[in-house]
């Protein structure tokens, strides 16, 4: 029982870390896209 509880906590910690990484990637993507769109406006 105890080992199962510990492994579940470990999985929860891993899941939040992956979620944070996904959020960061999403933010970087949004920033890059907005910069790209602004550059296109300048060129056009």
PQR file with spaces between the fields and no chain letter, atoms N, CA, C, O and H, PARSE charges and radii, in Angstrom:
ATOM       1  N    UNK     1       0.833   -1.205    0.000 -0.4000 1.5000
ATOM       2  CA   UNK     1       0.000    0.000    0.000 -0.0000 2.0000
ATOM       3  C    UNK     1       0.867    1.255    0.000  0.5500 1.7000
ATOM       4  O    UNK     1       0.656    2.175   -0.790 -0.5500 1.4000
ATOM       5  N    UNK     2       1.852    1.273    0.906 -0.4000 1.5000
ATOM       6  CA   UNK     2       2.681    2.476    1.064 -0.0000 2.0000
ATOM       7  C    UNK     2       3.482    2.747   -0.203  0.5500 1.7000
ATOM       8  O    UNK     2       3.555    3.886   -0.664 -0.5500 1.4000
ATOM       9  H    UNK     2       2.025    0.525    1.547  0.4000 1.0000
ATOM      10  N    UNK     3       4.089    1.690   -0.770 -0.4000 1.5000
ATOM      11  CA   UNK     3       4.901    1.887   -1.979 -0.0000 2.0000
ATOM      12  C    UNK     3       4.029    2.378   -3.129  0.5500 1.7000
ATOM      13  O    UNK     3       4.476    3.186   -3.944 -0.5500 1.4000
ATOM      14  H    UNK     3       4.030    0.765   -0.396  0.4000 1.0000
ATOM      15  N    UNK     4       2.784    1.895   -3.201 -0.4000 1.5000
ATOM      16  CA   UNK     4       1.879    2.331   -4.265 -0.0000 2.0000
ATOM      17  C    UNK     4       1.588    3.823   -4.104  0.5500 1.7000
ATOM      18  O    UNK     4       1.564    4.564   -5.087 -0.5500 1.4000
ATOM      19  H    UNK     4       2.422    1.239   -2.539  0.4000 1.0000
ATOM      20  N    UNK     5       1.371    4.256   -2.873 -0.4000 1.5000
ATOM      21  CA   UNK     5       1.089    5.667   -2.600 -0.0000 2.0000
ATOM      22  C    UNK     5       2.279    6.541   -2.997  0.5500 1.7000
ATOM      23  O    UNK     5       2.104    7.611   -3.579 -0.5500 1.4000
ATOM      24  H    UNK     5       1.391    3.655   -2.075  0.4000 1.0000
ATOM      25  N    UNK     6       3.483    6.079   -2.679 -0.4000 1.5000
ATOM      26  CA   UNK     6       4.691    6.841   -3.008 -0.0000 2.0000
ATOM      27  C    UNK     6       4.841    6.948   -4.523  0.5500 1.7000
ATOM      28  O    UNK     6       5.164    8.021   -5.033 -0.5500 1.4000
ATOM      29  H    UNK     6       3.625    5.210   -2.205  0.4000 1.0000
ATOM      30  N    UNK     7       4.611    5.853   -5.253 -0.4000 1.5000
ATOM      31  CA   UNK     7       4.764    5.886   -6.699 -0.0000 2.0000
ATOM      32  C    UNK     7       3.697    6.788   -7.324  0.5500 1.7000
ATOM      33  O    UNK     7       3.963    7.451   -8.326 -0.5500 1.4000
ATOM      34  H    UNK     7       4.348    4.981   -4.839  0.4000 1.0000
ATOM      35  N    UNK     8       2.497    6.820   -6.744 -0.4000 1.5000
ATOM      36  CA   UNK     8       1.452    7.707   -7.258 -0.0000 2.0000
ATOM      37  C    UNK     8       1.859    9.166   -7.076  0.5500 1.7000
ATOM      38  O    UNK     8       1.623    9.995   -7.955 -0.5500 1.4000
ATOM      39  H    UNK     8       2.281    6.281   -5.930  0.4000 1.0000
ATOM      40  N    UNK     9       2.469    9.477   -5.940 -0.4000 1.5000
ATOM      41  CA   UNK     9       2.941   10.844   -5.717 -0.0000 2.0000
ATOM      42  C    UNK     9       4.027   11.200   -6.727  0.5500 1.7000
ATOM      43  O    UNK     9       4.050   12.312   -7.254 -0.5500 1.4000
ATOM      44  H    UNK     9       2.661    8.804   -5.226  0.4000 1.0000
ATOM      45  N    UNK    10       4.915   10.264   -6.991 -0.4000 1.5000
ATOM      46  CA   UNK    10       5.974   10.490   -7.961 -0.0000 2.0000
ATOM      47  C    UNK    10       5.398   10.769   -9.344  0.5500 1.7000
ATOM      48  O    UNK    10       5.862   11.663  -10.051 -0.5500 1.4000
ATOM      49  H    UNK    10       4.897    9.361   -6.563  0.4000 1.0000
ATOM      50  N    UNK    11       4.377    9.992   -9.726 -0.4000 1.5000
ATOM      51  CA   UNK    11       3.731   10.196  -11.017 -0.0000 2.0000
ATOM      52  C    UNK    11       3.081   11.571  -11.076  0.5500 1.7000
ATOM      53  O    UNK    11       3.155   12.247  -12.102 -0.5500 1.4000
ATOM      54  H    UNK    11       4.000    9.266   -9.151  0.4000 1.0000
ATOM      55  N    UNK    12       2.446   11.990   -9.990 -0.4000 1.5000
ATOM      56  CA   UNK    12       1.796   13.294   -9.951 -0.0000 2.0000
ATOM      57  C    UNK    12       2.821   14.405  -10.147  0.5500 1.7000
ATOM      58  O    UNK    12       2.567   15.372  -10.864 -0.5500 1.4000
ATOM      59  H    UNK    12       2.386   11.441   -9.157  0.4000 1.0000
ATOM      60  N    UNK    13       3.976   14.262   -9.507 -0.4000 1.5000
ATOM      61  CA   UNK    13       5.037   15.261   -9.645 -0.0000 2.0000
ATOM      62  C    UNK    13       5.528   15.295  -11.093  0.5500 1.7000
ATOM      63  O    UNK    13       5.732   16.374  -11.649 -0.5500 1.4000
ATOM      64  H    UNK    13       4.182   13.476   -8.924  0.4000 1.0000
ATOM      65  N    UNK    14       5.718   14.130  -11.705 -0.4000 1.5000
ATOM      66  CA   UNK    14       6.163   14.074  -13.099 -0.0000 2.0000
ATOM      67  C    UNK    14       5.142   14.730  -14.016  0.5500 1.7000
ATOM      68  O    UNK    14       5.504   15.453  -14.945 -0.5500 1.4000
ATOM      69  H    UNK    14       5.552   13.254  -11.253  0.4000 1.0000
ATOM      70  N    UNK    15       3.847   14.473  -13.748 -0.4000 1.5000
ATOM      71  CA   UNK    15       2.795   15.038  -14.590 -0.0000 2.0000
ATOM      72  C    UNK    15       2.793   16.558  -14.527  0.5500 1.7000
ATOM      73  O    UNK    15       2.614   17.214  -15.554 -0.5500 1.4000
ATOM      74  H    UNK    15       3.553   13.886  -12.994  0.4000 1.0000
ATOM      75  N    UNK    16       2.989   17.136  -13.335 -0.4000 1.5000
ATOM      76  CA   UNK    16       2.990   18.598  -13.237 -0.0000 2.0000
ATOM      77  C    UNK    16       4.207   19.169  -13.950  0.5500 1.7000
ATOM      78  O    UNK    16       4.120   20.233  -14.562 -0.5500 1.4000
ATOM      79  H    UNK    16       3.134   16.604  -12.501  0.4000 1.0000
ATOM      80  N    UNK    17       5.341   18.478  -13.881 -0.4000 1.5000
ATOM      81  CA   UNK    17       6.540   18.954  -14.581 -0.0000 2.0000
ATOM      82  C    UNK    17       6.312   18.941  -16.086  0.5500 1.7000
ATOM      83  O    UNK    17       6.695   19.885  -16.777 -0.5500 1.4000
ATOM      84  H    UNK    17       5.413   17.613  -13.383  0.4000 1.0000
ATOM      85  N    UNK    18       5.690   17.877  -16.603 -0.4000 1.5000
ATOM      86  CA   UNK    18       5.419   17.814  -18.040 -0.0000 2.0000
ATOM      87  C    UNK    18       4.436   18.909  -18.417  0.5500 1.7000
ATOM      88  O    UNK    18       4.576   19.529  -19.471 -0.5500 1.4000
ATOM      89  H    UNK    18       5.379   17.111  -16.042  0.4000 1.0000
ATOM      90  N    UNK    19       3.443   19.154  -17.570 -0.4000 1.5000
ATOM      91  CA   UNK    19       2.480   20.218  -17.831 -0.0000 2.0000
ATOM      92  C    UNK    19       3.162   21.565  -17.911  0.5500 1.7000
ATOM      93  O    UNK    19       2.847   22.373  -18.785 -0.5500 1.4000
ATOM      94  H    UNK    19       3.330   18.650  -16.714  0.4000 1.0000
ATOM      95  N    UNK    20       4.105   21.817  -16.998 -0.4000 1.5000
ATOM      96  CA   UNK    20       4.838   23.081  -17.014 -0.0000 2.0000
ATOM      97  C    UNK    20       5.651   23.219  -18.296  0.5500 1.7000
ATOM      98  O    UNK    20       5.706   24.295  -18.890 -0.5500 1.4000
ATOM      99  H    UNK    20       4.362   21.161  -16.288  0.4000 1.0000
ATOM     100  N    UNK    21       6.280   22.129  -18.717 -0.4000 1.5000
ATOM     101  CA   UNK    21       7.076   22.158  -19.952 -0.0000 2.0000
ATOM     102  C    UNK    21       6.170   22.460  -21.139  0.5500 1.7000
ATOM     103  O    UNK    21       6.518   23.261  -22.007 -0.5500 1.4000
ATOM     104  H    UNK    21       6.235   21.254  -18.234  0.4000 1.0000
ATOM     105  N    UNK    22       4.991   21.805  -21.174 -0.4000 1.5000
ATOM     106  CA   UNK    22       4.053   22.042  -22.275 -0.0000 2.0000
ATOM     107  C    UNK    22       3.599   23.496  -22.295  0.5500 1.7000
ATOM     108  O    UNK    22       3.489   24.092  -23.367 -0.5500 1.4000
ATOM     109  H    UNK    22       4.708   21.155  -20.469  0.4000 1.0000
ATOM     110  N    UNK    23       3.333   24.074  -21.124 -0.4000 1.5000
ATOM     111  CA   UNK    23       2.931   25.478  -21.046 -0.0000 2.0000
ATOM     112  C    UNK    23       4.034   26.375  -21.582  0.5500 1.7000
ATOM     113  O    UNK    23       3.774   27.310  -22.338 -0.5500 1.4000
ATOM     114  H    UNK    23       3.422   23.590  -20.254  0.4000 1.0000
ATOM     115  N    UNK    24       5.264   26.086  -21.186 -0.4000 1.5000
ATOM     116  CA   UNK    24       6.399   26.903  -21.634 -0.0000 2.0000
ATOM     117  C    UNK    24       6.536   26.830  -23.150  0.5500 1.7000
ATOM     118  O    UNK    24       6.732   27.853  -23.805 -0.5500 1.4000
ATOM     119  H    UNK    24       5.475   25.326  -20.572  0.4000 1.0000
ATOM     120  N    UNK    25       6.432   25.622  -23.714 -0.4000 1.5000
ATOM     121  CA   UNK    25       6.540   25.444  -25.165 -0.0000 2.0000
ATOM     122  C    UNK    25       5.428   26.226  -25.857  0.5500 1.7000
ATOM     123  O    UNK    25       5.663   26.873  -26.877 -0.5500 1.4000
ATOM     124  H    UNK    25       6.272   24.790  -23.182  0.4000 1.0000
ATOM     125  N    UNK    26       4.207   26.166  -25.300 -0.4000 1.5000
ATOM     126  CA   UNK    26       3.078   26.884  -25.894 -0.0000 2.0000
ATOM     127  C    UNK    26       3.341   28.376  -25.887  0.5500 1.7000
ATOM     128  O    UNK    26       3.098   29.055  -26.885 -0.5500 1.4000
ATOM     129  H    UNK    26       4.016   25.640  -24.471  0.4000 1.0000
ATOM     130  N    UNK    27       3.841   28.899  -24.760 -0.4000 1.5000
ATOM     131  CA   UNK    27       4.126   30.336  -24.661 -0.0000 2.0000
ATOM     132  C    UNK    27       5.186   30.754  -25.674  0.5500 1.7000
ATOM     133  O    UNK    27       5.036   31.770  -26.353 -0.5500 1.4000
ATOM     134  H    UNK    27       4.038   28.347  -23.949  0.4000 1.0000
ATOM     135  N    UNK    28       6.264   29.965  -25.775 -0.4000 1.5000
ATOM     136  CA   UNK    28       7.340   30.286  -26.720 -0.0000 2.0000
ATOM     137  C    UNK    28       6.794   30.276  -28.145  0.5500 1.7000
ATOM     138  O    UNK    28       7.129   31.147  -28.948 -0.5500 1.4000
ATOM     139  H    UNK    28       6.387   29.140  -25.224  0.4000 1.0000
ATOM     140  N    UNK    29       5.951   29.288  -28.458 -0.4000 1.5000
ATOM     141  CA   UNK    29       5.364   29.195  -29.794 -0.0000 2.0000
ATOM     142  C    UNK    29       4.529   30.429  -30.092  0.5500 1.7000
ATOM     143  O    UNK    29       4.639   31.008  -31.173 -0.5500 1.4000
ATOM     144  H    UNK    29       5.679   28.580  -27.806  0.4000 1.0000
ATOM     145  N    UNK    30       3.686   30.841  -29.131 -0.4000 1.5000
ATOM     146  CA   UNK    30       2.838   32.028  -29.325 -0.0000 2.0000
ATOM     147  C    UNK    30       3.701   33.258  -29.557  0.5500 1.7000
ATOM     148  O    UNK    30       3.404   34.070  -30.433 -0.5500 1.4000
ATOM     149  H    UNK    30       3.596   30.371  -28.253  0.4000 1.0000
ATOM     150  N    UNK    31       4.769   33.402  -28.778 -0.4000 1.5000
ATOM     151  CA   UNK    31       5.663   34.560  -28.923 -0.0000 2.0000
ATOM     152  C    UNK    31       6.309   34.549  -30.307  0.5500 1.7000
ATOM     153  O    UNK    31       6.359   35.577  -30.983 -0.5500 1.4000
ATOM     154  H    UNK    31       5.011   32.743  -28.066  0.4000 1.0000
ATOM     155  N    UNK    32       6.805   33.378  -30.726 -0.4000 1.5000
ATOM     156  CA   UNK    32       7.454   33.285  -32.034 -0.0000 2.0000
ATOM     157  C    UNK    32       6.473   33.606  -33.150  0.5500 1.7000
ATOM     158  O    UNK    32       6.818   34.313  -34.097 -0.5500 1.4000
ATOM     159  H    UNK    32       6.764   32.543  -30.177  0.4000 1.0000
ATOM     160  N    UNK    33       5.262   33.096  -33.047 -0.4000 1.5000
ATOM     161  CA   UNK    33       4.250   33.350  -34.080 -0.0000 2.0000
ATOM     162  C    UNK    33       3.929   34.837  -34.152  0.5500 1.7000
ATOM     163  O    UNK    33       3.824   35.392  -35.245 -0.5500 1.4000
ATOM     164  H    UNK    33       4.981   32.521  -32.278  0.4000 1.0000
ATOM     165  N    UNK    34       3.770   35.491  -33.000 -0.4000 1.5000
ATOM     166  CA   UNK    34       3.443   36.917  -33.010 -0.0000 2.0000
ATOM     167  C    UNK    34       4.593   37.741  -33.584  0.5500 1.7000
ATOM     168  O    UNK    34       4.361   38.707  -34.311 -0.5500 1.4000
ATOM     169  H    UNK    34       3.855   35.040  -32.111  0.4000 1.0000
ATOM     170  N    UNK    35       5.840   37.361  -33.261 -0.4000 1.5000
ATOM     171  CA   UNK    35       6.998   38.059  -33.838 -0.0000 2.0000
ATOM     172  C    UNK    35       7.003   37.878  -35.353  0.5500 1.7000
ATOM     173  O    UNK    35       7.243   38.828  -36.099 -0.5500 1.4000
ATOM     174  H    UNK    35       6.029   36.576  -32.671  0.4000 1.0000
ATOM     175  N    UNK    36       6.735   36.647  -35.801 -0.4000 1.5000
ATOM     176  CA   UNK    36       6.721   36.340  -37.232 -0.0000 2.0000
ATOM     177  C    UNK    36       5.656   37.166  -37.942  0.5500 1.7000
ATOM     178  O    UNK    36       5.906   37.710  -39.017 -0.5500 1.4000
ATOM     179  H    UNK    36       6.540   35.875  -35.195  0.4000 1.0000
ATOM     180  N    UNK    37       4.461   37.262  -37.342 -0.4000 1.5000
ATOM     181  CA   UNK    37       3.381   38.038  -37.948 -0.0000 2.0000
ATOM     182  C    UNK    37       3.746   39.513  -38.005  0.5500 1.7000
ATOM     183  O    UNK    37       3.451   40.182  -38.995 -0.5500 1.4000
ATOM     184  H    UNK    37       4.257   36.820  -36.469  0.4000 1.0000
ATOM     185  N    UNK    38       4.380   40.029  -36.961 -0.4000 1.5000
ATOM     186  CA   UNK    38       4.804   41.432  -36.953 -0.0000 2.0000
ATOM     187  C    UNK    38       5.839   41.688  -38.030  0.5500 1.7000
ATOM     188  O    UNK    38       5.806   42.734  -38.680 -0.5500 1.4000
ATOM     189  H    UNK    38       4.619   39.486  -36.157  0.4000 1.0000
ATOM     190  N    UNK    39       6.763   40.749  -38.235 -0.4000 1.5000
ATOM     191  CA   UNK    39       7.774   40.892  -39.287 -0.0000 2.0000
ATOM     192  C    UNK    39       7.108   40.925  -40.659  0.5500 1.7000
ATOM     193  O    UNK    39       7.486   41.719  -41.520 -0.5500 1.4000
ATOM     194  H    UNK    39       6.789   39.900  -37.708  0.4000 1.0000
ATOM     195  N    UNK    40       6.114   40.057  -40.859 -0.4000 1.5000
ATOM     196  CA   UNK    40       5.396   40.031  -42.139 -0.0000 2.0000
ATOM     197  C    UNK    40       4.721   41.372  -42.405  0.5500 1.7000
ATOM     198  O    UNK    40       4.732   41.848  -43.540 -0.5500 1.4000
ATOM     199  H    UNK    40       5.807   39.412  -40.160  0.4000 1.0000
ATOM     200  N    UNK    41       4.134   41.989  -41.383 -0.4000 1.5000
ATOM     201  CA   UNK    41       3.490   43.299  -41.545 -0.0000 2.0000
ATOM     202  C    UNK    41       4.524   44.336  -41.965  0.5500 1.7000
ATOM     203  O    UNK    41       4.256   45.174  -42.826 -0.5500 1.4000
ATOM     204  H    UNK    41       4.124   41.603  -40.461  0.4000 1.0000
ATOM     205  N    UNK    42       5.711   44.278  -41.351 -0.4000 1.5000
ATOM     206  CA   UNK    42       6.767   45.239  -41.689 -0.0000 2.0000
ATOM     207  C    UNK    42       7.231   45.058  -43.132  0.5500 1.7000
ATOM     208  O    UNK    42       7.437   46.037  -43.850 -0.5500 1.4000
ATOM     209  H    UNK    42       5.929   43.598  -40.652  0.4000 1.0000
ATOM     210  N    UNK    43       7.395   43.796  -43.556 -0.4000 1.5000
ATOM     211  CA   UNK    43       7.870   43.511  -44.911 -0.0000 2.0000
ATOM     212  C    UNK    43       6.819   43.941  -45.933  0.5500 1.7000
ATOM     213  O    UNK    43       7.144   44.566  -46.943 -0.5500 1.4000
ATOM     214  H    UNK    43       7.228   43.001  -42.973  0.4000 1.0000
ATOM     215  N    UNK    44       5.561   43.604  -45.665 -0.4000 1.5000
ATOM     216  CA   UNK    44       4.473   43.959  -46.579 -0.0000 2.0000
ATOM     217  C    UNK    44       4.177   45.454  -46.446  0.5500 1.7000
ATOM     218  O    UNK    44       3.292   45.971  -47.127 -0.5500 1.4000
ATOM     219  H    UNK    44       5.297   43.096  -44.845  0.4000 1.0000
